[in-house]
């Protein structure tokens, strides 16, 4: 039976629910503190919350719905976790160690329907959206892991780049963000959170209108419609022109920069002519956009794609820089484990069905 996680409620929602059931606003703040500051995993451990409230919470919610199914640890400190949901489905979450802090990559859907031809996440179609609580719980499970190490470490950054299209699970995404940024709880800074989309232009506009001060990354991966449609099915519905209009609205509305994600595929989209096209596409927005070049992690099921040669990656990078573009090459994490997003889940699903 699918369980309802209390972690899916924002503080405002929790307060309203408890007031509706006869409790004071201060009770919600107590419960919130136990969940996110003291980080208990059982309602009965909330020592200063009265028994009637504890019973009410136990009757309607649970704190933990995810169980750790598998864990892979990399030499560089990256940890990839495969969680089993209460209905038996599997999702991936990744902890990455950076100089600037500890970043967690979260999943928003069970499977993915975007269908990018190079991606392991789309090997299994979308079954359902995750609830906001199931997304929050990924962060909490990682934080519980850090707490057990007793090193005083905290999750400081979040990237919403795991399995699924975040903007296809829009309201649960927004509730998740509101929970993790709340200053009375985890207090993760808005500007330490990045949401990545495959390019749902209408949702980019809607996201801009929320005025949340989080970062936006857009998966482009090709500088023209013909090539992008070949490697990203979503381009048939949202061609580059429409996508760039959505990005332009976001830039004007929020006055915040946007990251353009570009996976480099050997002899597919990594030539200098593609770099020149990308410069032309970005045009006068070059000061507002950062291009993040991503070396490809090969996936067995997508053997038509290979990682670009290092020489090609640097030539692409150099051309962009010479044209005044803000450009970076993503550092790899967990290269010695199932590095590609969705790869571990897909592999375990195959084992289970064998």
ZAFIKE-911756 format. One record per residue (C-alpha): residue number from 1; residue in three letters; chain; x, y, z. Coordinates in steps of 0.02 Angstrom, whole numbers. Layout:
BEGIN
> NUM/ALA/A/X/Y/Z
...
***
This chain:
BEGIN
> 1/UNK/A/0/0/0
> 2/UNK/A/66/172/-48
> 3/UNK/A/103/273/108
> 4/UNK/A/86/462/128
> 5/UNK/A/245/548/182
> 6/UNK/A/228/695/300
> 7/UNK/A/385/765/219
> 8/UNK/A/277/814/71
> 9/UNK/A/192/952/170
> 10/UNK/A/262/1128/170
> 11/UNK/A/263/1215/338
> 12/UNK/A/112/1315/283
> 13/UNK/A/18/1156/234
> 14/UNK/A/66/1066/395
> 15/UNK/A/10/1215/499
> 16/UNK/A/-158/1225/411
> 17/UNK/A/-186/1037/429
> 18/UNK/A/-147/1035/616
> 19/UNK/A/-256/1188/649
> 20/UNK/A/-397/1103/554
> 21/UNK/A/-377/955/672
> 22/UNK/A/-385/1061/829
> 23/UNK/A/-203/1102/864
> 24/UNK/A/-114/1269/881
> 25/UNK/A/6/1345/754
> 26/UNK/A/149/1321/878
> 27/UNK/A/122/1133/870
> 28/UNK/A/165/1134/685
> 29/UNK/A/329/1224/722
> 30/UNK/A/370/1091/852
> 31/UNK/A/337/949/730
> 32/UNK/A/434/1038/593
> 33/UNK/A/584/1059/707
> 34/UNK/A/583/874/752
> 35/UNK/A/574/826/568
> 36/UNK/A/708/939/495
> 37/UNK/A/821/1001/636
> 38/UNK/A/822/851/753
> 39/UNK/A/784/735/606
> 40/UNK/A/688/599/696
> 41/UNK/A/620/452/596
> 42/UNK/A/479/403/715
> 43/UNK/A/337/514/775
> 44/UNK/A/351/439/949
> 45/UNK/A/524/519/966
> 46/UNK/A/447/694/963
> 47/UNK/A/463/710/1151
> 48/UNK/A/380/878/1181
> 49/UNK/A/232/847/1064
> 50/UNK/A/75/790/1157
> 51/UNK/A/9/613/1136
> 52/UNK/A/-151/664/1046
> 53/UNK/A/-50/751/911
> 54/UNK/A/71/604/897
> 55/UNK/A/-76/486/872
> 56/UNK/A/-153/601/742
> 57/UNK/A/10/605/645
> 58/UNK/A/30/417/655
> 59/UNK/A/-148/390/592
> 60/UNK/A/-121/495/435
> 61/UNK/A/64/500/391
> 62/UNK/A/231/413/396
> 63/UNK/A/405/489/400
> 64/UNK/A/497/357/301
> 65/UNK/A/430/275/143
> 66/UNK/A/596/242/55
> 67/UNK/A/711/97/94
> 68/UNK/A/891/82/36
> 69/UNK/A/899/-55/-95
> 70/UNK/A/1079/-35/-153
> 71/UNK/A/1224/84/-125
> 72/UNK/A/1378/113/-233
> 73/UNK/A/1526/215/-170
> 74/UNK/A/1656/291/-285
> 75/UNK/A/1838/324/-250
> 76/UNK/A/1804/510/-267
> 77/UNK/A/1674/506/-126
> 78/UNK/A/1521/502/-238
> 79/UNK/A/1383/390/-171
> 80/UNK/A/1244/325/-283
> 81/UNK/A/1091/260/-190
> 82/UNK/A/953/153/-261
> 83/UNK/A/796/174/-157
> 84/UNK/A/643/62/-157
> 85/UNK/A/478/156/-143
> 86/UNK/A/331/93/-41
> 87/UNK/A/252/22/-200
> 88/UNK/A/411/-72/-246
> 89/UNK/A/474/44/-383
> 90/UNK/A/657/97/-385
> 91/UNK/A/734/271/-398
> 92/UNK/A/911/341/-395
> 93/UNK/A/987/477/-287
> 94/UNK/A/1169/534/-291
> 95/UNK/A/1279/622/-162
> 96/UNK/A/1426/716/-237
> 97/UNK/A/1569/798/-143
> 98/UNK/A/1630/966/-208
> 99/UNK/A/1751/1095/-142
> 100/UNK/A/1601/1208/-113
> 101/UNK/A/1500/1079/-16
> 102/UNK/A/1394/923/-26
> 103/UNK/A/1271/913/-171
> 104/UNK/A/1128/790/-192
> 105/UNK/A/1051/747/-360
> 106/UNK/A/868/697/-339
> 107/UNK/A/744/603/-448
> 108/UNK/A/568/670/-482
> 109/UNK/A/484/527/-578
> 110/UNK/A/484/339/-589
> 111/UNK/A/550/321/-766
> 112/UNK/A/549/456/-899
> 113/UNK/A/445/489/-1055
> 114/UNK/A/554/624/-1132
> 115/UNK/A/647/490/-1231
> 116/UNK/A/819/568/-1260
> 117/UNK/A/908/442/-1370
> 118/UNK/A/1071/446/-1271
> 119/UNK/A/1000/438/-1095
> 120/UNK/A/989/289/-976
> 121/UNK/A/844/370/-881
> 122/UNK/A/727/348/-1028
> 123/UNK/A/764/164/-1053
> 124/UNK/A/613/129/-943
> 125/UNK/A/456/231/-976
> 126/UNK/A/376/340/-845
> 127/UNK/A/264/246/-723
> 128/UNK/A/216/390/-611
> 129/UNK/A/268/554/-533
> 130/UNK/A/351/554/-364
> 131/UNK/A/258/644/-226
> 132/UNK/A/340/797/-151
> 133/UNK/A/371/692/5
> 134/UNK/A/463/557/-93
> 135/UNK/A/576/691/-167
> 136/UNK/A/609/773/2
> 137/UNK/A/642/603/78
> 138/UNK/A/788/576/-41
> 139/UNK/A/873/727/37
> 140/UNK/A/829/669/213
> 141/UNK/A/897/494/183
> 142/UNK/A/1062/566/124
> 143/UNK/A/1066/683/274
> 144/UNK/A/1032/537/392
> 145/UNK/A/1181/448/312
> 146/UNK/A/1290/601/346
> 147/UNK/A/1224/614/524
> 148/UNK/A/1276/434/559
> 149/UNK/A/1455/477/508
> 150/UNK/A/1456/607/648
> 151/UNK/A/1566/728/551
> 152/UNK/A/1446/874/564
> 153/UNK/A/1417/876/377
> 154/UNK/A/1257/941/297
> 155/UNK/A/1183/936/123
> 156/UNK/A/1219/1110/56
> 157/UNK/A/1168/1101/-128
> 158/UNK/A/1033/1013/-228
> 159/UNK/A/1023/975/-414
> 160/UNK/A/856/914/-482
> 161/UNK/A/935/815/-624
> 162/UNK/A/895/634/-584
> 163/UNK/A/772/519/-671
> 164/UNK/A/622/607/-748
> 165/UNK/A/575/781/-811
> 166/UNK/A/551/895/-659
> 167/UNK/A/434/1014/-750
> 168/UNK/A/321/867/-793
> 169/UNK/A/294/851/-605
> 170/UNK/A/277/1037/-577
> 171/UNK/A/175/1060/-418
> 172/UNK/A/266/924/-322
> 173/UNK/A/430/1004/-377
> 174/UNK/A/375/1173/-308
> 175/UNK/A/319/1098/-142
> 176/UNK/A/485/1006/-128
> 177/UNK/A/582/1167/-154
> 178/UNK/A/477/1259/-25
> 179/UNK/A/511/1123/103
> 180/UNK/A/700/1115/82
> 181/UNK/A/728/1304/77
> 182/UNK/A/622/1341/231
> 183/UNK/A/736/1433/352
> 184/UNK/A/656/1346/502
> 185/UNK/A/703/1175/432
> 186/UNK/A/844/1117/317
> 187/UNK/A/873/1298/264
> 188/UNK/A/960/1253/100
> 189/UNK/A/987/1417/6
> 190/UNK/A/878/1444/-147
> 191/UNK/A/1030/1489/-249
> 192/UNK/A/1109/1324/-201
> 193/UNK/A/970/1231/-294
> 194/UNK/A/971/1197/-481
> 195/UNK/A/824/1127/-578
> 196/UNK/A/860/1049/-748
> 197/UNK/A/731/1035/-887
> 198/UNK/A/736/953/-1058
> 199/UNK/A/656/1111/-1125
> 200/UNK/A/470/1124/-1083
> 201/UNK/A/455/1306/-1136
> 202/UNK/A/282/1339/-1061
> 203/UNK/A/340/1272/-893
> 204/UNK/A/498/1378/-901
> 205/UNK/A/383/1529/-914
> 206/UNK/A/275/1466/-770
> 207/UNK/A/430/1432/-666
> 208/UNK/A/492/1608/-696
> 209/UNK/A/327/1676/-633
> 210/UNK/A/349/1586/-464
> 211/UNK/A/493/1704/-425
> 212/UNK/A/586/1565/-335
> 213/UNK/A/769/1614/-329
> 214/UNK/A/833/1444/-384
> 215/UNK/A/946/1409/-533
> 216/UNK/A/883/1345/-701
> 217/UNK/A/976/1229/-818
> 218/UNK/A/910/1184/-991
> 219/UNK/A/964/1028/-1086
> 220/UNK/A/998/1086/-1264
> 221/UNK/A/1126/962/-1330
> 222/UNK/A/1115/1022/-1512
> 223/UNK/A/1121/1192/-1598
> 224/UNK/A/989/1160/-1733
> 225/UNK/A/818/1078/-1746
> 226/UNK/A/868/937/-1864
> 227/UNK/A/1005/872/-1750
> 228/UNK/A/910/904/-1588
> 229/UNK/A/756/812/-1651
> 230/UNK/A/867/664/-1696
> 231/UNK/A/938/648/-1520
> 232/UNK/A/797/725/-1416
> 233/UNK/A/618/676/-1457
> 234/UNK/A/550/824/-1357
> 235/UNK/A/611/941/-1494
> 236/UNK/A/465/888/-1605
> 237/UNK/A/345/965/-1481
> 238/UNK/A/457/1107/-1422
> 239/UNK/A/576/1160/-1561
> 240/UNK/A/727/1267/-1523
> 241/UNK/A/642/1431/-1573
> 242/UNK/A/503/1404/-1446
> 243/UNK/A/628/1347/-1315
> 244/UNK/A/734/1503/-1338
> 245/UNK/A/578/1611/-1319
> 246/UNK/A/544/1527/-1152
> 247/UNK/A/723/1556/-1097
> 248/UNK/A/714/1739/-1151
> 249/UNK/A/557/1762/-1044
> 250/UNK/A/643/1681/-896
> 251/UNK/A/795/1794/-913
> 252/UNK/A/689/1951/-922
> 253/UNK/A/570/1901/-783
> 254/UNK/A/699/1840/-656
> 255/UNK/A/857/1932/-704
> 256/UNK/A/946/1768/-666
> 257/UNK/A/1070/1678/-778
> 258/UNK/A/1028/1510/-858
> 259/UNK/A/1144/1362/-887
> 260/UNK/A/1137/1277/-1056
> 261/UNK/A/1180/1092/-1038
> 262/UNK/A/1268/1016/-1190
> 263/UNK/A/1319/832/-1190
> 264/UNK/A/1459/802/-1314
> 265/UNK/A/1431/648/-1423
> 266/UNK/A/1576/591/-1532
> 267/UNK/A/1553/641/-1716
> 268/UNK/A/1370/686/-1683
> 269/UNK/A/1364/859/-1605
> 270/UNK/A/1544/895/-1556
> 271/UNK/A/1617/971/-1714
> 272/UNK/A/1678/1150/-1729
> 273/UNK/A/1534/1188/-1848
> 274/UNK/A/1414/1141/-1708
> 275/UNK/A/1507/1255/-1588
> 276/UNK/A/1493/1399/-1712
> 277/UNK/A/1306/1365/-1733
> 278/UNK/A/1286/1367/-1544
> 279/UNK/A/1371/1537/-1533
> 280/UNK/A/1254/1604/-1667
> 281/UNK/A/1100/1530/-1580
> 282/UNK/A/1144/1611/-1414
> 283/UNK/A/1187/1775/-1498
> 284/UNK/A/1169/1928/-1388
> 285/UNK/A/1122/1823/-1236
> 286/UNK/A/1301/1764/-1212
> 287/UNK/A/1321/1865/-1051
> 288/UNK/A/1163/1789/-977
> 289/UNK/A/1192/1607/-1023
> 290/UNK/A/1328/1485/-969
> 291/UNK/A/1362/1333/-1077
> 292/UNK/A/1406/1179/-976
> 293/UNK/A/1493/1051/-1087
> 294/UNK/A/1464/873/-1024
> 295/UNK/A/1576/727/-1073
> 296/UNK/A/1459/582/-1113
> 297/UNK/A/1447/430/-1000
> 298/UNK/A/1421/285/-1121
> 299/UNK/A/1268/175/-1096
> 300/UNK/A/1267/-5/-1159
> 301/UNK/A/1092/11/-1233
> 302/UNK/A/1142/167/-1330
> 303/UNK/A/1299/99/-1412
> 304/UNK/A/1277/216/-1562
> 305/UNK/A/1346/355/-1452
> 306/UNK/A/1522/371/-1386
> 307/UNK/A/1614/498/-1280
> 308/UNK/A/1698/637/-1377
> 309/UNK/A/1886/637/-1383
> 310/UNK/A/1968/754/-1258
> 311/UNK/A/2044/851/-1403
> 312/UNK/A/1870/880/-1477
> 313/UNK/A/1800/934/-1308
> 314/UNK/A/1936/1063/-1284
> 315/UNK/A/1924/1127/-1464
> 316/UNK/A/1736/1151/-1440
> 317/UNK/A/1769/1240/-1274
> 318/UNK/A/1905/1351/-1347
> 319/UNK/A/1795/1409/-1491
> 320/UNK/A/1655/1458/-1372
> 321/UNK/A/1776/1551/-1257
> 322/UNK/A/1855/1645/-1402
> 323/UNK/A/1682/1704/-1451
> 324/UNK/A/1654/1776/-1278
> 325/UNK/A/1543/1637/-1213
> 326/UNK/A/1533/1588/-1030
> 327/UNK/A/1582/1405/-1039
> 328/UNK/A/1631/1264/-923
> 329/UNK/A/1670/1079/-939
> 330/UNK/A/1580/975/-808
> 331/UNK/A/1690/881/-687
> 332/UNK/A/1651/696/-680
> 333/UNK/A/1589/613/-521
> 334/UNK/A/1574/427/-489
> 335/UNK/A/1660/374/-650
> 336/UNK/A/1705/206/-573
> 337/UNK/A/1523/163/-533
> 338/UNK/A/1362/169/-637
> 339/UNK/A/1390/351/-677
> 340/UNK/A/1252/386/-804
> 341/UNK/A/1086/442/-731
> 342/UNK/A/964/296/-729
> 343/UNK/A/1099/168/-766
> 344/UNK/A/1097/83/-596
> 345/UNK/A/907/73/-591
> 346/UNK/A/899/1/-767
> 347/UNK/A/1031/-129/-725
> 348/UNK/A/939/-184/-567
> 349/UNK/A/772/-195/-659
> 350/UNK/A/854/-310/-787
> 351/UNK/A/923/-421/-649
> 352/UNK/A/751/-429/-565
> 353/UNK/A/664/-480/-727
> 354/UNK/A/795/-607/-779
***
